[in-house]
Amino acid sequence: MTIKVYDRNSKLVEEGQYMNSLDLLKKYTNLINVDSKKSVVKVYAYYQPLRTGEWRFYDSKGNIEFKKNYYVGSLRDSTILLSK
């Protein structure tokens, strides 16, 4: 999935690609009923997409400020470009 993120003024802030997560993730929440004082653990399953490939980040003038390369959600390297 390709994504482009814009600020409130419709200026491009960042763009890159996501890939599907490798596995189903889980979030645990402990709920306590105030009246009965019983505790229940709720489990929520979800997918978290992972950044992949080259991501480009833009300055306020629309120029590429820096780039980051991801592999399966892990940052591999980044390049800071000097503004002209």
Number of C-alpha atoms within 10 A of each C-alpha: 10 10 11 12 12 13 10 6 6 8 14 20 18 20 16 20 16 18 16 15 15 12 10 10 11 13 9 10 11 9 12 12 9 8 6 7 9 9 11 11 10 12 11 10 10 12 12 15 16 16 23 22 18 17 19 20 18 17 14 11 9 12 15 18 18 17 18 18 18 19 14 16 18 12 14 13 11 14 11 11 11 8 9 4
